[in-house]
Amino acid sequence: MERSTRNLVTIWPGVLPGYVDPTTHFWYAGLEGSRLRLCGDAQWLEGTKVDDSSRPYVPCSACQELYVEDVAFGLRWLDPQIMPTHTPNYRVYDPLNGGCIDGEGVSAMASDQIKWIPMAAFARFYEATGPQKVRMVRDARIMVSDPRGYRSRDYYFELRNTLRQTHWRTNDIATFEAALGPLISDQLNDGKKDHYRKIGESYIKYWRNREATFFDVPPSFVEIAGLNIRISVEAGMNYHGDRLALKIWWNAPRPTRSFRQAIQHLTERGRGDWYQEWQSGFWDVRREEVLPPVPMPRDFALAIEGQAMAFQQIWRSLGE
């Protein structure tokens, strides 16, 4: 077919506002001002404008293939002036809760008043030695005063946020697969690129091998010796009838026994609104393994209460 440069149509990338599908499609102007999707000619639906600051880039392969084919015959033209950089800010902030909502920071109403801390932060405090405990509480206070600035210190935030906006939002593992390549490309550090690639590929492989489906696990709060701890897990996995509420371990080193004991105790203590048949679990995603429960020492609950009081004491001392 002879190429033509006539009747060029502007195409732009976009994600439907307010819609659960995170995929970026190509759109073009139709008749009477309508805006149509390149793959399938679905129409753009006007909706509430959403904040794109934390949206990962999930490309539509069908749109890309159609665009390449059409451009080869001169049918459409993509305006380079409106192409996005696909480098999201990746920051999620919830002003109503007074802090970040990704589950890994500490939220508080003021630097001298603890509103709540996440269970992962408390588990790390529990396993730490004396000087490390002080540093962890100091970091928590800094995070309260500057949650957005503190985000750069969260190594796995972009990865968790991409999962949250894709697989965990849609229950479609293919959306995360599509977003993984752009996510890795956005990382400036080669070591981080490698870590994200290994984690992402292991996550996808483990999930697909089990033909699992995702379900939300609501967070809850437990109060221990006056300290409020937010109990949350990342992934609910429905696997051949077993419904697992999984806390995910992202790091390369294996989790310590003390950390696992703390997570296990807190998760069971804060089951909250979980259904009775849900089983808690600890997923070492890099090694593609849900770890078995660890034996709990005698009087562990008393030890946890002591650590909760110690956390608060250090917090108050740092404010004096």
N, C-alpha and C positions, 0 to 999 in steps of 0.2 A: 504493500500500500504506500502511495506517495505521501510524504510528510506535508503537513499544512501548518501555517502559522496563523490562520484566521480563527476568529471567534475564541480567543483565549479567555479563560475564566479564572478569576482569582480564587485560590484555595487557601484556607487557613486552618491551623490546628485548634482544637478546643475540646473541652470536657463539659458535658451537660451540667448546668448548675443545679444543685440540690438533688442529683440523681445518684443512686448507689453505685453505678458502674464507674470505676475510676479511669477507664480507658480514654486516651486521647485519640479522637478520630479526626479525619480531614473533612472539612465542610466547604460548601460552595453556595453561591446565591442562585436561587431558582426564580420562578416566575412570581410576580406580584410581591416581591420582597421576602419570600420564604427562604429559609436556610436549610439545606439538605445535606445529609451525610453521604460521603462518597461511597461507602460500602452499604448498599441496600437502599439508599435514598430515604432513610428515615428522616423525619423532620425535627429540627431543633425545637425543643419545648421550653418556652420561657418559664423561668422559675426564680426562686430567691437566690440572690447572689451569694456565693460561698467564698470563704477565705482560702485562696490557693497557696498560701505561704508554706504549708507543710505537705502539699500534694506531690506524690512521686510521679515520675513520668512513666506511664504504661502505654506503649505504642500499640496501635491497631495494625497488625501485620496485613490484614486484608486491604485496609486503606492504603498502606504503603505500596503494596503490590499493584493495586489499581492505578495509583498515581504514577508509578514508574512506567507502567505500560502505556498510560495515556500520554505522558510527556514524550515518550518515544515517537508518538504519532502527531505531536504538536497540538493536542486537543486542549490542554489546560496549562496554566502557568502558576507556580507557587510564588507569591510575593515574598522575597527574602527579608523585607523590612519588618514583617510581622511574625517571623519565626521565633519561637521562644528559645531560651538557652538551655532549658531543661535542667537547671541547677536550682532546685527549690531551697527555701530557707530552712525547712525542716524543724521549725520551732513551733510547738503547740503550747499555748498558754491559756489557762482558764482563770479569768479574773474573779469569778464567783467563788472558786475554791481557794483563791489567794496563792496559787502556785502552779507548777507544771503538772500535766495530767498524764504523763507517760508512765507513771508508777515507779520511777527510779529516783525522784528527788524528794526533798523534805518540804512539806507545806506548813506554813505557820502564819498566824495573824500578825505577829511582831517578832523581832529577833529574840526577845526575852520570854516569849510565850509560845510554847509548842502546841500547835493545833493537832497535827498527826505526823507520823513518819511511816514510810513504806516498810513492809516486813523484810524486804531484801536489805535495806539499809540497816535495820536493827539486827538482822542475822549476821551481817558483816561486823557490826559492833560487838556482837556476842562472841565471835570467834577471835577477835583481835586481842592483842596484849595491851598493857597499860598505856604506853606512849601512843600507840596506834589508835587507841580509843579516843584520846584527846584530839588527835588530828581529824578523826572522822566526825566528831561533834563540831569541831571548828569549821570543817568543810560544809556541814549541814547549815550552820549559821550564815555562812557566806552565801549559800544557795538561796536562803530565805531573803536576804537583802538584795540579791541580783540574780533571780532565776534564769533570765534570758542569757546573761553573760556566762552563767555556770554551765549552760548547755554544751558549750564547746568541750567540756571535760568529760562528757558522757560518750564514750567510745562507740557504743552500739546504738545510739539514738536514731541515726538515719535508717539503720536496718530495721529496728523495731517499728519505726514510724511507717516505713514502706510496707511492712507486713500488715500493720494496722489498717492502712488505707487500701490494701489490695485483698489479700487472702482472708484476713479476719473480718473484713467488711462485707465481702461478697460470697464467701464460702466457695470460691473458685481458685484453686491453686494455680491455674494458668495465668491469672492476673499477676501473681507474684513472679512467676517465671518470666513474663514479659517485662516486668519492671526491674529484674535483677541486673541485666546488662547495663542499662542506663545508670542504675545506682552504683555499680562498681566503677563505671567510667567517671562518675562525678568525684570519686575519691582521689585526692591529690597524693596521698602517701601510698607507695607501692605495697608496703606491709599490710596496710588496712585494706587495700584492694584484694589481696590474697586471702586475708581473714574473712572478708565479706563473701568472697566467692566460695570458699570452703563451707562456711555456715549455710549460705543460701542453697548450694547444691545438696548438702546433706539434709537440710530441712525438706526440700522438694522430694528427694529420693525416699526419705522415711515416710512422708505423708502419702506419696503415690503408691508405694509398695503395700501399704495397709488399706488403700482405697478408703481412706477415712473422710469424714465430713466434720466441719467445724461447728461449734456452738459457743455462745457467749457464756462466760461464768461471771456473775455479778460480784463486785467487790463488797467487802464488809469491814467492820471495824471491831477490834477488841481493845479493851482497856486493861492494862496490866500495871499494877502499882501506880496508877495515876497517869500512865503514858498511853496515849491512843496510837494504835498501830493499824495501818490500813492493810488488809489482807486481800491480795489480788494475784491472780495467775494469768498468764498470757493466753493460753490456748485450751479450749475445750475440744477434745477429740472423741468423736463417736466412731468406734472401731469394732465392727461386727457385733454391735449390741452393747459393748462395754463403753461407758461414758467416763472418760478420764479428764480431770481438771488438772492441767499440767503447768507447773512452774518451769520456765526454760532456763537452762544454764548455757550461756553463750561463750564463756571464756575457754581458752586453750588448756590451761591447767585443770585438772580434775577438781571438783568441789571438795572442800575438807569435810571430814566427818562432823565437826562441830557446826559448820554452816548447814549441812543437810539436816542435822538434828533440830536446829532452830527453825528452819523452814517447815519441816515436817510437823513440829509441835504447833507452830503458829497457824499453819493451814488447817489442821484438824480443830484447833481451838476456835477458829473464825469461820467455820463452814457457813454460818449465817443463813442466807437464802438458798443455799444449794439444795438440790433434791437428794434424798437419802441414798439413792443408788449411785450417785456420782462418787468416783474414787479419786482421791488426790494422788498426784504423781510428780516426779522430778525428772525432766527430760534433758539429758545431756545431748544437745542437738548435734554437735560436731561428731560424736561417736555413734550417733543414731541409736541411742539406747535410753529407755525409760528405766531409771535406776530403781532397784528394790528398796523397800523401807529399811531404815537403819534401826537397830535396837536402841531404845531410850534408857538412859541411866535412871536410877532411882532418884526421886525427889527433883526431877528435872524442872518441874513447874516452879519450885522454889528458887532454883538457880536463875530461871528466866526473870522472875520478879526482882531478884537482886540486881540483874543487869539493867532492868528498866529503871530502877531507882538510881543506879550509877549514871545512866545516860542523862537523866534529868539533873543530877547534881553537877555533872561536868558542864552541861548547858548553862546552868545558872552561874557557875563559877566563872565561865568565860565572859559573862555579861557584867561582872562586877568591876 
